């Protein structure tokens, strides 16, 4: 950034009444501080295209009313399908979140959230003793421990559920043969700045960039990285054979790479270049290549395969680029820092729903002809908030982790289902506020 402009004396130095002198000096200092603050804020807001700001979204038309979380107390009897779900399957995910410690003071829960977090320690200890194969005991634990709250976005209870999965790619540790597309480690010159450290009303918003030409500038975008901006720096951790599969691996955030000797290397998100995510399905709709109803992972992949001369330009329309690291363990790790559980881990917007709390979702499964699923069916189950994603914005917007394998990929690729959510809040804690935060302005919701 440019250096701050010098602050000149606002008043001449005078002698006389010491109280008058002190008052004038204090006023001068206050005005000088205001000038510097306005200048600093202007550096962030002067070029919104040049420096993407997470949470502010791209320039252009924005919704008149940004998301605002609402919560309405209800009962377990009103949760659709509550008596049918094998809720004991959620215990492992819940206990895993407990081990990380629940932070409920943010997300608009205030002091009540801090009290709830302390209550959760006792509930977590109780959860560890509930038999993992006893549905009745698990249901009794949740009913005795939590109060359901219906989640809304202002006056609407309906949202959107998508799905994500753990893809598998073919790759090698060296660049050879058909393995020519690199998975990059996070580069050391990438800088992430928390704007909340400089101005309170920007809390939770960050900019990512690098020092270039003596100025803080945006980091390389997808097209620049694909053209070789990071080449030769020793950041290539693995090489894969399919650039389209690599593109979708970045969207999913984690996956597995199978080496020529059959070994699997599990990789996961370690950072991002700071540019806003753009859904290329929407790009293809704008080009007239398909309708919004036709958009799915499968249809996008088929279009890219059928139009190789245009594929790179379409993928480059998503300027966001994800960096990876090798993951230990046997499952991908979510944003909360715990291993995800297929069918029970949910990605949410942590600005509205905190990690670690149970949630009840009511939705439907998509039609998947390849799996013989010719009609939608109810999907009602207990899940745990453990992850997030660049497209997950708003209180009733979520992404269900479906695990690895072809079936998970087929379902996730077509999942765009209407969603209702209920938050399970510790019963003996102060109730959460009926209306929670609403980021201003809101950003578009697409993964």
C-alpha positions as CSV (number, residue, x, y, z in Angstrom):
1,X,0.0,0.0,0.0
2,X,1.1,3.6,-0.4
3,X,2.5,5.4,2.6
4,X,0.0,7.4,4.6
5,X,0.0,11.1,3.8
6,X,1.8,13.3,6.3
7,X,-0.4,14.9,8.9
8,X,0.3,18.6,9.1
9,X,-0.3,20.7,12.3
10,X,-3.9,21.9,12.3
11,X,-3.3,24.8,14.7
12,X,-0.4,27.1,15.4
13,X,1.5,26.6,18.6
14,X,0.3,29.1,21.2
15,X,1.0,29.9,24.8
16,X,-1.4,31.1,27.4
17,X,-4.3,29.2,29.1
18,X,-2.9,25.6,29.6
19,X,-6.5,24.1,29.6
20,X,-7.2,25.8,26.3
21,X,-3.9,24.5,24.9
22,X,-4.6,20.9,26.0
23,X,-8.1,21.0,24.6
24,X,-6.9,22.3,21.2
25,X,-4.1,19.7,21.2
26,X,-6.6,16.9,21.9
27,X,-8.8,18.0,19.1
28,X,-5.9,18.1,16.7
29,X,-4.9,14.6,17.6
30,X,-8.4,13.3,17.2
31,X,-8.7,15.0,13.7
32,X,-5.4,13.6,12.7
33,X,-6.3,10.1,13.8
34,X,-9.6,10.4,11.8
35,X,-7.7,11.5,8.7
36,X,-5.3,8.5,8.9
37,X,-8.2,6.1,9.5
38,X,-10.1,7.4,6.5
39,X,-7.0,7.2,4.3
40,X,-6.3,3.5,5.4
41,X,-9.9,2.5,4.8
42,X,-9.8,4.2,1.4
43,X,-6.8,2.0,0.4
44,X,-9.0,-1.0,0.9
45,X,-12.1,0.4,-0.8
46,X,-10.6,2.4,-3.5
47,X,-9.9,-0.5,-5.8
48,X,-12.3,-3.3,-4.9
49,X,-11.6,-5.2,-8.2
50,X,-7.8,-5.1,-7.6
51,X,-8.0,-6.4,-4.0
52,X,-10.7,-8.9,-3.4
53,X,-12.2,-8.7,0.1
54,X,-13.6,-11.9,1.5
55,X,-17.2,-11.3,2.8
56,X,-17.8,-8.2,0.7
57,X,-18.3,-10.1,-2.6
58,X,-17.6,-8.8,-6.1
59,X,-18.6,-5.3,-7.2
60,X,-22.0,-4.9,-8.9
61,X,-25.7,-5.3,-8.0
62,X,-26.2,-6.7,-4.5
63,X,-29.4,-7.9,-2.7
64,X,-31.4,-5.2,-1.1
65,X,-31.6,-7.3,2.1
66,X,-28.5,-9.2,3.1
67,X,-28.9,-12.6,4.9
68,X,-30.1,-12.3,8.5
69,X,-30.4,-15.4,10.7
70,X,-33.6,-16.0,12.6
71,X,-34.2,-18.7,15.2
72,X,-37.6,-19.9,16.4
73,X,-37.9,-22.3,19.3
74,X,-39.6,-25.6,18.5
75,X,-39.8,-29.2,19.7
76,X,-38.3,-32.5,18.6
77,X,-41.8,-33.7,17.8
78,X,-41.9,-31.1,15.0
79,X,-38.7,-32.3,13.4
80,X,-39.8,-34.3,10.3
81,X,-38.4,-37.8,10.5
82,X,-36.9,-37.5,13.9
83,X,-38.2,-40.8,15.1
84,X,-36.9,-42.6,12.0
85,X,-33.3,-41.5,11.7
86,X,-30.6,-43.7,13.3
87,X,-29.2,-40.7,15.2
88,X,-26.6,-42.9,16.9
89,X,-24.6,-42.6,13.7
90,X,-24.0,-38.9,14.4
91,X,-22.4,-39.5,17.8
92,X,-18.8,-40.1,16.5
93,X,-19.0,-36.8,14.5
94,X,-20.4,-34.9,17.5
95,X,-17.7,-36.3,19.9
96,X,-15.0,-35.5,17.3
97,X,-16.2,-31.8,17.3
98,X,-16.2,-31.9,21.1
99,X,-12.6,-32.8,21.2
100,X,-11.7,-29.6,19.3
101,X,-13.6,-27.4,21.8
102,X,-16.7,-25.4,20.8
103,X,-16.4,-21.7,20.2
104,X,-19.9,-20.3,20.4
105,X,-19.1,-16.7,21.3
106,X,-19.2,-15.5,17.7
107,X,-21.8,-15.8,15.0
108,X,-24.1,-13.4,16.8
109,X,-24.6,-15.5,19.9
110,X,-22.8,-13.1,22.2
111,X,-22.6,-13.8,25.9
112,X,-25.2,-16.5,25.6
113,X,-22.8,-18.3,23.3
114,X,-20.0,-18.3,25.8
115,X,-22.3,-19.8,28.5
116,X,-23.5,-22.4,26.0
117,X,-19.9,-23.3,25.2
118,X,-19.3,-24.0,28.9
119,X,-22.4,-26.2,29.1
120,X,-21.3,-28.1,26.1
121,X,-18.3,-29.5,27.9
122,X,-20.6,-31.4,30.2
123,X,-22.8,-32.6,27.3
124,X,-19.7,-33.7,25.4
125,X,-18.6,-35.8,28.4
126,X,-22.1,-37.4,28.5
127,X,-22.0,-38.1,24.7
128,X,-18.8,-40.1,25.1
129,X,-20.7,-42.6,27.3
130,X,-23.7,-43.1,25.1
131,X,-23.5,-46.6,23.3
132,X,-22.7,-46.2,19.7
133,X,-25.1,-48.9,18.6
134,X,-28.1,-47.9,20.7
135,X,-30.5,-45.6,18.8
136,X,-32.9,-45.2,21.7
137,X,-30.1,-44.1,24.0
138,X,-28.7,-41.6,21.5
139,X,-32.2,-40.2,20.8
140,X,-32.8,-39.8,24.6
141,X,-29.4,-38.0,25.0
142,X,-30.2,-35.5,22.3
143,X,-33.7,-34.9,23.5
144,X,-32.6,-34.4,27.1
145,X,-29.6,-32.2,26.2
146,X,-30.8,-29.9,23.4
147,X,-33.6,-27.5,22.4
148,X,-34.3,-27.3,18.6
149,X,-34.6,-23.9,16.9
150,X,-35.9,-23.5,13.4
151,X,-33.3,-21.6,11.3
152,X,-34.5,-19.0,8.9
153,X,-33.2,-16.3,6.6
154,X,-35.3,-13.3,7.6
155,X,-38.9,-14.4,6.8
156,X,-38.0,-17.5,4.8
157,X,-37.4,-21.0,6.2
158,X,-36.3,-22.5,2.8
159,X,-32.7,-22.7,1.7
160,X,-30.4,-24.8,-0.5
161,X,-28.5,-28.0,0.1
162,X,-25.7,-29.2,-2.2
163,X,-23.4,-32.1,-1.7
164,X,-19.7,-32.7,-1.9
165,X,-17.5,-35.8,-2.0
166,X,-13.9,-37.0,-1.9
167,X,-12.6,-37.5,-5.4
168,X,-9.8,-39.8,-6.5
169,X,-7.3,-38.8,-9.1
170,X,-4.4,-40.7,-10.8
171,X,-1.1,-39.1,-10.2
172,X,2.6,-39.4,-9.5
173,X,5.2,-37.8,-7.3
174,X,7.2,-36.7,-10.3
175,X,6.4,-35.0,-13.6
176,X,6.6,-37.7,-16.2
177,X,4.5,-39.3,-18.9
178,X,0.9,-38.2,-18.8
179,X,1.3,-36.7,-15.3
180,X,1.9,-33.0,-16.1
181,X,-0.6,-31.0,-14.1
182,X,0.7,-30.0,-10.6
183,X,-1.0,-29.8,-7.2
184,X,0.7,-26.8,-5.6
185,X,1.6,-26.3,-2.0
186,X,0.7,-22.9,-0.5
187,X,3.3,-20.4,-1.6
188,X,5.2,-18.4,1.1
189,X,4.7,-15.0,-0.6
190,X,0.9,-15.3,-0.3
191,X,-0.2,-12.9,2.5
192,X,-3.6,-13.0,4.2
193,X,-4.6,-9.8,6.1
194,X,-7.4,-9.7,8.6
195,X,-9.0,-6.3,8.1
196,X,-10.7,-6.6,11.5
197,X,-7.3,-5.9,13.1
198,X,-7.4,-2.5,11.5
199,X,-11.1,-1.5,11.7
200,X,-13.7,-3.1,13.9
201,X,-16.6,-3.1,11.5
202,X,-14.5,-5.1,9.0
203,X,-14.1,-8.0,11.5
204,X,-14.1,-11.4,9.8
205,X,-13.2,-9.9,6.4
206,X,-9.8,-10.7,4.8
207,X,-7.8,-9.8,1.8
208,X,-5.2,-12.1,0.2
209,X,-2.4,-10.8,-1.9
210,X,1.3,-10.3,-2.2
211,X,3.9,-7.5,-2.4
212,X,4.6,-6.7,-6.0
213,X,6.4,-3.6,-7.3
214,X,6.5,-2.2,-3.8
215,X,2.7,-2.4,-3.4
216,X,0.2,-4.9,-2.0
217,X,-1.5,-6.4,-5.0
218,X,-3.9,-9.3,-5.7
219,X,-2.3,-12.8,-5.8
220,X,-1.9,-14.6,-9.1
221,X,-5.3,-15.8,-10.4
222,X,-6.1,-19.2,-11.9
223,X,-5.1,-18.2,-15.5
224,X,-1.8,-16.8,-14.3
225,X,-1.0,-19.8,-12.2
226,X,-1.9,-22.2,-15.0
227,X,0.3,-20.1,-17.3
228,X,3.3,-20.8,-15.0
229,X,3.4,-18.0,-12.4
230,X,4.5,-20.5,-9.7
231,X,6.6,-22.7,-11.9
232,X,10.1,-23.6,-10.8
233,X,9.6,-22.6,-7.1
234,X,9.5,-26.2,-5.8
235,X,5.9,-26.0,-4.8
236,X,4.7,-29.0,-6.9
237,X,3.7,-31.7,-4.4
238,X,2.1,-34.1,-6.8
239,X,1.4,-34.4,-10.6
240,X,-1.9,-35.6,-12.0
241,X,-3.1,-36.5,-15.5
242,X,-6.5,-34.8,-15.8
243,X,-6.8,-31.0,-15.6
244,X,-10.6,-31.2,-15.3
245,X,-10.4,-33.6,-12.4
246,X,-7.9,-31.3,-10.8
247,X,-10.3,-28.4,-11.2
248,X,-13.1,-30.3,-9.5
249,X,-10.7,-31.4,-6.7
250,X,-10.1,-27.8,-5.9
251,X,-13.9,-27.2,-5.7
252,X,-14.3,-30.2,-3.4
253,X,-11.3,-29.1,-1.3
254,X,-9.9,-32.5,-0.5
255,X,-9.4,-35.9,-2.2
256,X,-7.1,-38.8,-2.8
257,X,-4.4,-39.3,-5.4
258,X,-3.6,-42.9,-6.4
259,X,0.1,-43.4,-7.3
260,X,1.3,-45.8,-10.0
261,X,2.3,-48.3,-7.3
262,X,-1.3,-48.3,-5.9
263,X,-0.6,-46.2,-2.8
264,X,-3.1,-43.5,-1.9
265,X,-2.0,-40.0,-0.9
266,X,-4.7,-38.0,0.8
267,X,-4.6,-34.3,0.1
268,X,-6.5,-31.4,1.6
269,X,-7.0,-27.6,1.4
270,X,-4.1,-25.5,2.7
271,X,-5.0,-22.1,1.3
272,X,-6.5,-20.1,-1.5
273,X,-5.3,-17.3,-3.8
274,X,-7.9,-14.8,-2.5
275,X,-10.0,-14.4,-5.7
276,X,-13.7,-14.9,-5.5
277,X,-15.1,-18.3,-6.5
278,X,-17.1,-18.3,-9.8
279,X,-19.4,-21.2,-10.6
280,X,-18.5,-22.2,-14.1
281,X,-22.0,-23.8,-14.5
282,X,-23.3,-20.3,-14.4
283,X,-20.7,-19.3,-17.0
284,X,-21.9,-22.0,-19.3
285,X,-25.5,-20.9,-18.8
286,X,-24.6,-17.3,-19.7
287,X,-22.9,-18.7,-22.8
288,X,-26.1,-20.5,-23.8
289,X,-24.3,-23.9,-23.5
290,X,-27.0,-25.3,-21.1
291,X,-29.9,-24.2,-18.9
292,X,-29.6,-23.7,-15.2
293,X,-31.8,-26.8,-14.7
294,X,-29.3,-28.9,-16.7
295,X,-26.3,-27.8,-14.6
296,X,-24.6,-30.6,-12.7
297,X,-21.1,-31.8,-12.1
298,X,-21.7,-34.5,-14.7
299,X,-23.1,-32.1,-17.4
300,X,-20.2,-29.6,-16.8
301,X,-17.6,-32.3,-17.1
302,X,-19.2,-33.7,-20.3
303,X,-19.3,-30.2,-21.8
304,X,-15.6,-29.6,-21.0
305,X,-14.6,-33.0,-22.5
306,X,-16.6,-32.2,-25.7
307,X,-15.1,-28.7,-26.1
308,X,-11.4,-29.1,-25.3
309,X,-10.5,-25.9,-27.2
310,X,-12.7,-23.8,-24.9
311,X,-12.3,-25.8,-21.7
312,X,-9.3,-23.8,-20.3
313,X,-11.0,-20.4,-20.8
314,X,-14.2,-21.6,-19.1
315,X,-12.3,-23.0,-16.1
316,X,-10.2,-19.8,-16.0
317,X,-13.4,-17.8,-15.5
318,X,-13.2,-19.1,-12.0
319,X,-10.2,-17.0,-10.8
320,X,-10.1,-18.8,-7.5
321,X,-7.3,-21.3,-7.1
322,X,-6.8,-23.8,-4.2
323,X,-3.5,-25.0,-2.7
324,X,-3.0,-28.4,-1.0
325,X,-1.2,-30.3,1.7
326,X,-0.8,-33.9,2.5
327,X,-3.3,-35.1,5.1
328,X,-2.7,-37.8,7.7
329,X,-5.5,-40.1,8.8
330,X,-8.2,-41.9,6.8
331,X,-10.7,-39.2,6.1
332,X,-10.6,-35.6,4.8
333,X,-10.5,-32.8,7.4
334,X,-13.1,-30.0,7.6
335,X,-12.6,-26.4,8.5
336,X,-13.2,-27.2,12.1
337,X,-10.1,-29.3,12.1
338,X,-11.8,-32.7,12.5
339,X,-12.1,-35.7,10.1
340,X,-15.4,-35.6,8.2
341,X,-18.0,-38.3,8.5
342,X,-19.8,-39.3,5.4
343,X,-23.5,-38.4,5.6
344,X,-23.1,-36.7,9.0
345,X,-20.8,-33.8,8.4
346,X,-22.3,-30.6,7.2
347,X,-20.5,-27.5,5.7
348,X,-22.2,-24.3,6.9
349,X,-21.6,-20.6,6.9
350,X,-19.8,-20.1,10.3
351,X,-21.0,-16.4,10.3
352,X,-24.5,-17.8,11.2
353,X,-24.0,-21.3,12.5
354,X,-21.1,-22.3,14.7
355,X,-19.0,-25.4,14.2
356,X,-19.6,-28.4,16.4
357,X,-23.3,-28.0,17.1
358,X,-25.8,-30.7,15.9
359,X,-28.2,-29.7,13.2
360,X,-31.3,-31.4,11.9
361,X,-31.8,-31.2,8.1
362,X,-34.9,-32.0,6.1
363,X,-34.6,-32.2,2.3
364,X,-34.8,-34.8,-0.5
365,X,-32.3,-36.9,-2.4
366,X,-31.8,-36.0,-6.1
367,X,-32.8,-38.1,-9.1
368,X,-29.7,-40.1,-10.2
369,X,-30.4,-42.2,-13.3
370,X,-27.0,-43.8,-13.2
371,X,-27.8,-45.3,-9.8
372,X,-31.4,-46.3,-10.7
373,X,-32.8,-43.4,-8.6
374,X,-35.7,-42.2,-10.7
375,X,-37.5,-40.2,-8.1
376,X,-36.7,-37.9,-5.2
377,X,-37.0,-39.4,-1.7
378,X,-37.1,-37.7,1.8
379,X,-33.7,-37.1,3.4
380,X,-34.1,-36.2,7.1
381,X,-31.2,-36.7,9.5
382,X,-29.0,-35.4,12.3
383,X,-25.7,-33.9,11.2
384,X,-22.9,-31.8,12.8
385,X,-21.6,-28.5,11.5
386,X,-17.9,-29.2,10.8
387,X,-16.9,-27.5,7.5
388,X,-17.5,-24.6,5.2
389,X,-16.9,-23.6,1.6
390,X,-16.5,-20.6,-0.6
391,X,-20.0,-21.0,-1.9
392,X,-21.7,-21.6,1.4
393,X,-23.1,-18.2,2.3
394,X,-26.2,-17.5,4.5
395,X,-28.0,-19.2,7.4
396,X,-30.0,-21.7,5.4
397,X,-27.3,-22.8,2.9
398,X,-25.3,-26.0,3.5
399,X,-23.3,-28.7,1.8
400,X,-23.5,-32.3,2.9
401,X,-20.3,-34.4,2.8
402,X,-21.1,-37.7,1.1
403,X,-17.7,-39.5,1.3
404,X,-15.6,-41.1,-1.4
405,X,-16.5,-43.3,-4.4
406,X,-18.5,-43.2,-7.6
407,X,-21.9,-43.2,-5.8
408,X,-21.0,-40.2,-3.7
409,X,-19.8,-38.4,-6.8
410,X,-23.0,-39.1,-8.7
411,X,-25.2,-37.9,-5.9
412,X,-23.2,-34.9,-5.0
413,X,-23.0,-33.8,-8.6
414,X,-26.8,-33.6,-8.9
415,X,-27.7,-32.4,-5.4
416,X,-29.4,-29.0,-5.5
417,X,-32.2,-29.6,-3.1
418,X,-34.6,-27.4,-1.0
419,X,-33.4,-27.3,2.6
420,X,-34.9,-26.7,6.0
421,X,-32.6,-26.6,9.0
422,X,-33.0,-26.8,12.8
423,X,-30.2,-25.8,15.2
424,X,-29.8,-27.9,18.4
425,X,-28.9,-25.5,21.2
426,X,-27.8,-26.7,24.8
427,X,-31.0,-26.9,26.8
428,X,-29.7,-25.4,30.0
429,X,-28.0,-22.4,28.4
430,X,-29.6,-19.0,27.8
431,X,-31.6,-19.2,24.5
432,X,-29.8,-17.8,21.5
433,X,-31.1,-14.4,20.1
434,X,-34.1,-14.7,17.9
435,X,-32.3,-12.6,15.2
436,X,-28.6,-13.1,14.6
437,X,-26.0,-11.3,12.4
438,X,-26.3,-10.5,8.8
439,X,-23.0,-9.8,6.9
440,X,-23.2,-6.6,5.0
441,X,-23.2,-6.8,2.1
442,X,-23.9,-10.4,1.4
443,X,-22.0,-12.4,-1.2
444,X,-23.4,-14.8,-3.8
445,X,-24.0,-18.4,-2.7
446,X,-22.5,-20.9,-5.0
447,X,-19.9,-23.5,-4.3
